[in-house]
Structure formats: structure tokens, C-alpha cells
């Protein structure tokens, strides 16, 4: 399954806004992922499950090292989807 970066961003924005009840306008590339979505470490488990369900890829704990902003997360998902 190959997706463009914009398709990934659009799908993640929809998933995040629905699951975490966040205004989609607040989900912007340079904003901090954890703070914007008000996530704690337990919520990350939900994020992993959502990603696996919506994108059919598996994320590991070490994948989250260095992930700060939405853009960081988009890049991670894009790499996983495209098999990098």
C-alpha cells in the first residue's frame, strides 16, 4: 500500500480528531504531537493500535524516539508505509 504524504496527513488528521476529540485545525505539522492531542504514555498504546488498524503497519516503541511534532510522525508513517 503506497500513499502520498498528503493522504497520510489527511487520514491521520481525521483519525486523531475523531479518536482524541481534537479540533482538526489544531493538528498542524510543526505543533507538538503529545501536547496538542493531550496524550500520556498510555495513550501512545492507543495511537499504535490506531495506526496498525488504519495503515496496516506495525510501530515499535523505538520508532517513537525523536518524534516530537506531527511532521515527525507523518514522516515516520510515510517511511513505514513505503517500506523504508
Secondary structure, 3 states (H helix, E strand, C coil): CCCCHHHHHHHHHHHHHHHCCCCHHHCCCCCEHHHHCCCCHHHHHHHHHHHHHHHCCCCCHHHHCCCCEHHHHHHHHHHHHCCC
